[in-house]
Amino acid sequence: MKRVDDFRLRFSGVKQEFVPIMIGGMGVDISTAELALEAARLGGIGHISDAMVPTVSDRRFKTRHVKDKLQLYKANVTSSDKTGVQFDLGILAEATRMHIGKTMEAKRGEGLIFVNCMEKLTMNGARETLRVRLNSALDAGIDGITLSAGLHLGSFALMQDHPRFRDAKLGIIVSSHRALQLFLRKNARLDRLPDYIVIEGPLAGGHLGFGLEDWMKYDLATIVGEVLAYLRAEHLDIPVIAAGGIFTGSDAVRFMELGAAGVQVATRFTVTHECGLPDKVKQEYFKAREEDIEVNGISPTGYPMRMLKDSPGIGDGIRPNCEAYGYLLDDKGRCAYIDAYNREVALHPDAKKISVKDKTCLCTQMRNFDIWTCGQTTWRLKDTTILQPDGSYQLLSAEHVFRDYQYSIDNKILLPA
Ligand SMILES: Cc1cc2nc3c(=O)[nH]c(=O)nc-3n(C[C@H](O)[C@H](O)[C@H](O)COP(=O)(O)O)c2cc1C
């Protein structure tokens, strides 16, 4: 019977081999530097995320980016026209370089650290802000960039003049072979293939690359099979990483026996000490039952998102906070939450507090850990630990969970000592 440790992940043109476990990016700073550093120390691949990176820099390094931005645009707070609320590209570059640079400085061991970069964070200037995010990550010495939450048809071109464009590992997350095909076609002229492809199925946490009504009709193994067949037909040798719902080492082995080069996992690490969620929220993840998890349409990105139904951010009606954040503003300064909020204010002009049910102010709620996004397997987390006499679940170390994936056989889960 095989275990994950019988396999190794290789990238084309690199001699070194890796434990084929990637811890997926979890914004906003849920996949912390500490978590990513553990994955790298243990010989695998960890992700940090560049979602809301000025905000993360404020928390991590005591900078004042959010306060300064809010101060600059204070007069605009009550206006629903957010077109003038722009990101300072110099500050964005500085925050990205600091978050990534400090993480890379702390790296130990044989593994790698990648950054998860979501295209949907359009930041009232999609192209320019993405260009700065990607190039600053390369400047700061990141080992690799995982492009996510979008088709990223122009993202490689935004980096093509960077001296590290051909040496850093660059990968893309897709949920279908059609999305991959499109990406490869659009980038053919750059003569630069992705170094890895993450295939994220419908059971993942965060945003889903499927429709709100039909995500349940898809399954990861089928999509992995389709992508592998497509790559074979095109004579392309690119490592494929399977993601979404892989809960045990044996689940991972099944994907690698299908032909995947590795797995990307996240949910099991949400209840580790190193994960950025507050400990109280980690207990909510442990306690969750299957019926407490839903896929809904409240994210202003337009992508379905999986979360715990009890997330305090669901139905909250706070005033849009774009002057401080504004990461989801499109190029016209619009966000679906602003429209939903204005509609409710118009419907309830005298209310002190309103509730917005169909959309959420995702920047604020994710910043405050009030949208509890999670994978479909979250309800099984309680089986990965011990219930303590005080009624709380014992948090795990990232090393414990990583090694459990690496060495377990027979679908077994090792409980903590
Ligand atoms: C709490 C949480 C937050 C996530 N945030 C992101 C994100 O910001 N960007 C992204 O591309 N994927 C995100 N994901 C998806 C993971 O990176 C990963 O691909 C997926 O959840 C793997 O499936 P699993 O959680 O069932 O192991 C998130 C997942 C979780 C559980």
The ligand as an SDF file (V2000), in Angstrom:
LIG
                    3D

 31 33  0  0  0  0  0  0  0  0999 V2000
   -9.9680   29.1370    4.5360 C   0  0  0  0  0  0  0  0  0  0  0  0
   -9.6260   28.9980    3.0830 C   0  0  0  0  0  0  0  0  0  0  0  0
   -9.2940   30.1170    2.3440 C   0  0  0  0  0  0  0  0  0  0  0  0
   -8.9360   29.9960    1.0030 C   0  0  0  0  0  0  0  0  0  0  0  0
   -8.5390   31.1030    0.3100 N   0  0  0  0  0  0  0  0  0  0  0  0
   -8.0730   30.9710   -0.9600 C   0  0  0  0  0  0  0  0  0  0  0  0
   -7.5240   32.0980   -1.6420 C   0  0  0  0  0  0  0  0  0  0  0  0
   -7.4210   33.2020   -1.0970 O   0  0  0  0  0  0  0  0  0  0  0  0
   -7.1010   31.9180   -2.9180 N   0  0  0  0  0  0  0  0  0  0  0  0
   -7.1670   30.6880   -3.5420 C   0  0  0  0  0  0  0  0  0  0  0  0
   -6.7690   30.5580   -4.7080 O   0  0  0  0  0  0  0  0  0  0  0  0
   -7.6820   29.6110   -2.9050 N   0  0  0  0  0  0  0  0  0  0  0  0
   -8.1000   29.7210   -1.6380 C   0  0  0  0  0  0  0  0  0  0  0  0
   -8.5480   28.6000   -0.9640 N   0  0  0  0  0  0  0  0  0  0  0  0
   -8.4710   27.2990   -1.6380 C   0  0  0  0  0  0  0  0  0  0  0  0
   -7.2180   26.5150   -1.2100 C   0  0  0  0  0  0  0  0  0  0  0  0
   -6.0350   27.1770   -1.5510 O   0  0  0  0  0  0  0  0  0  0  0  0
   -7.1650   25.0700   -1.7440 C   0  0  0  0  0  0  0  0  0  0  0  0
   -6.9220   25.0190   -3.1240 O   0  0  0  0  0  0  0  0  0  0  0  0
   -8.3810   24.2330   -1.4560 C   0  0  0  0  0  0  0  0  0  0  0  0
   -9.1140   24.6530   -0.3580 O   0  0  0  0  0  0  0  0  0  0  0  0
   -7.9470   22.7820   -1.2600 C   0  0  0  0  0  0  0  0  0  0  0  0
   -9.0020   21.9880   -0.8480 O   0  0  0  0  0  0  0  0  0  0  0  0
   -9.1920   21.5110    0.6840 P   0  0  0  0  0  0  0  0  0  0  0  0
   -9.4160   22.7450    1.4660 O   0  0  0  0  0  0  0  0  0  0  0  0
  -10.3800   20.6180    0.6080 O   0  0  0  0  0  0  0  0  0  0  0  0
   -7.9450   20.7970    1.1100 O   0  0  0  0  0  0  0  0  0  0  0  0
   -8.9330   28.7190    0.3730 C   0  0  0  0  0  0  0  0  0  0  0  0
   -9.2950   27.6000    1.1420 C   0  0  0  0  0  0  0  0  0  0  0  0
   -9.6290   27.7170    2.4710 C   0  0  0  0  0  0  0  0  0  0  0  0
   -9.9950   26.4880    3.2510 C   0  0  0  0  0  0  0  0  0  0  0  0
  1  2  1  0
  2  3  1  0
  2 30  2  0
  3  4  2  0
  4  5  1  0
  4 28  1  0
  5  6  2  0
  6  7  1  0
  6 13  1  0
  7  8  2  0
  7  9  1  0
  9 10  1  0
 10 11  2  0
 10 12  1  0
 12 13  2  0
 13 14  1  0
 14 15  1  0
 14 28  1  0
 15 16  1  0
 16 17  1  0
 16 18  1  0
 18 19  1  0
 18 20  1  0
 20 21  1  0
 20 22  1  0
 22 23  1  0
 23 24  1  0
 24 25  2  0
 24 26  1  0
 24 27  1  0
 28 29  2  0
 29 30  1  0
 30 31  1  0
M  END
$$$$
